[in-house]
Amino acid sequence: MAGMGKRLRPHTLTTPKPLLHVAGKPIVHHLVEDIAEIIQQPIEEIAYIIGNFGKEAEQSLCTVAEKVGAKASIYYQDEPLGTAHAILCAKESLSGNVVVAFADTLFRADFSLDTDKDAVIWVKEVENPSSFGVVKLNERQEITDFVEKPKTFISNLAIIGIYYFKDGENLRQELQRLIDFDIKGLGEYQLTDALDHMLKQGKKMGIAGVKDWMDCGNKDAVLETNQAILNYLEKDKKIRNFVFPNSIIIPPCYIAQNAKLHNSIIGPYVSIGENAVLENTIVSHSIVNDNALIQNAQIQHSIVGMYASVRGKAVSVNLGDYSSSEV
């Protein structure tokens, strides 16, 4: 989670990307809950590898861990030296069964995790495998090779950035080997290089396919993910419906219980945060964050930051925290 999230500015100037809200919760909170549902066993610890996020953000991460009954540990990656280096920053927590996840992607799946394998890699079939790292399988559906952005067709099973390891200590040793021997790919210490060596050492690796893979890398992707999760929440009947006088709600929407709506039309695919106020407003396909104020406006395909305000008509905005837009 140590990246700066430059593609999501201005929002990541004040809030780390994994703590941005989608469908009423931080991205990382959704991810933790999804992983917990798949592994179907108690999570003892969640180790976060972050940059300089500040104490308030770190406390938010600890709260996410507490909500699934886990201890939180905070580690820092001060230099962007690659995925393997990032994971090794949490080497004190690499023991026993370990799930590694990159916190800019969400998923939906219904498989049961095969904990007999030495490792399991989450994958998704894609139409353009040349843009992804992919896995190659044998007839027993075991991984035989990892290929980064293949120029010719090797496989259409893209690695989505979530991994299970049966032996955390072994993973730590493989990552440390890359550092000790200065083994780099594209100038950085890569997790796939460690996985390649584990295969050569005879480790058995399988795959787990996901039904939906949702990106949170930029504004458009976040809004698409917000829409997808709202659809899932509505299907699973996990959205509370509130009645607001003089306002119309077009589902699916997430609206915080203490948000205030007056004479507005909300939806579809809108998430509204705590203490947000919307008056004389039409909003669709948007995320309105905590304590935002929107008055006399018509917005769509927008993200409105915390404590931000929008007054007057606006077609589409991407407004950071504590900012204002008046037309």
N, C-alpha and C positions, 0 to 999 in steps of 0.2 A: 504493500500500500504506500510505498515511499515516493511514488511519482508525483509530479507537480500538477498534473491534470490540465495542461495548457490548452487543450482543445475544448475545455469546458469553461474557460474564462468568459465573463468576469466572475462567475459563481465560485470558482476555486481560488480566487484571491483571498476569500475570507473563510471558506469552508473546504476541508479536504474532500476530494471527489467521493471516496467511499462513504462519507457522511452526508452527501446530498440526498434529499428525500425523493423517493419514487413511490407513488401510491401510499403515501402516509407514513413511510418508514425510511430510515437510511438504507442506501444500497447494501451496505455490509450486513445490516440486520436481516434483510431478505435472504442474503447469501447464507448466513449462519443457520437460519431456520431451514432452508432448503437442504443443506448438507445434513443437518441433524435428522431430518425426516428420512433421508436415504440410508444413513448408516444404522439407524434404529438401535443405538446403544448410547449410554451416557457419555457425554463429552466432559472430560476432566479439566481441560485447559484450552483456551484460545490464545495463541500467540500472535500478536500483531507486529508486523515489520513496517515501520512508518518513517517519515521524515520529521522535520520540526513542526508538528501540528499544533503545539500548545497544550497546556494542561486541561483546558475545557474540552477540547476534542478527545484527549486521552481518557478523560472521565466518561465521555459518551461511549467510547469503545468498551470500557470496563462495564458499563451498564448493559450493553448488548450481550456480553458474556454472561453476566449475572442472570439475565432473563432466560438463558437455557441451562442454568445451574452449573456454570463453568467458572473456573478461575481465569482471570485475565493477566497476561504478561505483555509488556511493551518492550520492543526492541527497535533499534534505530539503524537505518542504512544511510550513512552520511554522504556516500558517493554512489552514483548510478553505475555500478560495475557489472550488472547483469542479473538474471533471474537466480542463478545458482548462488551467487554471492549474497543476494537478498535473503534467500531462505537460510543460508548458513549464519546469518546474523542472529538467528533464533536457535543456534545450535544447542543451547542448554535445554531447550524444550523438545528436541528431536529424539524421542525415545518411545518405544512401544509402537502401537498403531498410530499412524499420522495421516491426516488429510491436508494437502497443500492446495490452496486456492488463491487465484489472483482476483482482486476485489473490484474489477471493472466489468464483470460479466455475471449474469444471472441465468438460471436454467429452470426447466421443468422436466421431470423424469419420473418413471414409475418402476425402475428396476430395483432388485435387491443386491446389495454389494457383496461380491464374491471375495470374502476375506481369506480364502485358501490361497489365492494368488500372492506372489511377492509384491506385485503392484497392479493397480487398475487405473487406466487412463480414461477420463470422460471424453467422449468424441461425439461429433455430429456430422452427418452426411451434408456435404456442401456442393454447390454447382461449379464453383471456381477454386479448386484445391490449390492452384498455383499461388494463391494469396495467403496460404496458411501453412503451418506445420502439420504434417499428416503422419499416420501410422500405416505400416504395411503388415498384413496378417498372413499366417499359414492356414492350412486346412483345418486346424483345431481352434481357429479364431484366437491364436496367441500372437502377440506382437513380435515381429522379426526385425523391424527396422523403423527408424524415425527419419523422416525426410522433411527438410525445411524448404517451403515454397518450391515444390518440384516444377521444373520447366516442361517436362513431359509427364503424362499421366502415370502415377504410381498407385494412388488411392484417393478416394474422395472422403475419407474419414478424417476430419479436421480435429486437432487437439483444441479443446475449448479453455484449458487453463485450470483444470481441477484434477487432482491426482490422489490416489490412496497408496500408502506404503505400509506393508506389514511390519517392517523393521526400521524404525526411525534411526536407530544407531547406525545401521548400514547406510542409510541415505546420508547421514552426516559424514561418514567416512568417504563416501563417493564425492560429495561436494568439496570436502577438504582436499581431496586428491587433485581436483582441478586447480585449486589455489596453490597447492604446494608445487605442482609441476607447470604452473602458469599455462594451463590448457584453455584457450579462448576460441570462441566462434564469433565472427563479425566484431572482433575487438572487445568482447565481453565474456564473462563466465556464464555459460548457458546450462540450464537444467537438462536440456536434451543430450548434451555431451555426457553428463552423469548417467542418464538413462541408457544411452548407448553402451557404456562400459558395464553397466549392470547386466544388460543382455548378454554381453560377451562372457560374463562371469557365470552365466547359466541361470539367472533369475527368470522366473516365469511371469510374464506380464499379459494381462487381458484388457479388454475394453468394456466400457459401459456406455451405451448410447442414450442420448437425451432427446426428448421430443421437441423442445424449444430452447433456443440459445439466444439470449438477449444481451445486446451490447449496451454499455453506458459510457461510451467514449466521447461523444459530442452531444450538442443540443438536440439534433434530430433523433439520434439514437436513444437518448434519455426519454424523449417524448413518446417514441415508439414503444419503449420498454414499459413506460407508465401505462400506456394503452393495453399492452398485453397482460400486465399483472392485474389491472382492473377487471379485464375479462375473466381471468382465472378466479379472482376474488368473488366476482358476481356468480360465476358458475358454482363455486364451493359455498355460496351463501355466507361469506365472511365479511360482507359490507353492511354496516349499520345504516339504516335509512332514517334520516331526521326530517321533520317537517319545519319549513321556514315560512312564516307569513309573507304573503305577497311575492313569493318567489317560486320558480319552476325548476325542478331538478330533472334532467334527462340522463338516465343511467347508461353505463355504469360511472359512478363518481365516488371518490373518497372525500368526505368532508369532516374535519375535526369537530368534535362535539361542541367546543366553545367558539367556533367560528361564527361570525355574524353576517347574515345575508338579508338584504332588504331590496325589494322591487327588482330582482335580478333573474336572469335565466342562466343556469349552470349546466354544462354538459353538451354532448357526451364527452367522456374521457378527460375529466378534470379532477385534480387532486388539490385540496385546499387545506392549509396547515392551521396550527393552533393560533387562536386569537386574530386570524385574518378577518378583514372587514371588506365586504363587497356591497356597493350601493348603486342602484340604477345602472346595472352592468350586465353585459352578455359575455360569457366566457365559454370557450370550447377547446378541446384538445390541448390542455395547458396544465402547468403546475404553478400553484400560487403558494408560496412558502409562509412560514410562521410570521404573524404580525404585519403582513403586507396589507396595503390599503389600495383598493381600486374603486374609483368613483366615475360615473358618467362615461364609461368606456365600453368599447366592443373589441375584445381581443381573441385571437385564436393562435394556435401553434406557438405558444409563448411560455417562457419561464420567468416568473417574477420572484425576486430574491426576498430574503427576510428583511422586514422593516422597510421595504421598498414601496413606492407609491406610484400609481398610474392614474392620471386624471385627464379626461378628454378622450376622444376617439383614437384608437391605435389598432392597426390591423394585426401586427405581429411584433412582439417585443422580446428581448433577451436581456432582462434588467437585473443587475447584480444587487447584492445586499446593500441596504441603506442608501439606495439611489432613488431618483424620482424622474418621471416623465410626464410632461403636461403638453397637451395639444390644444 
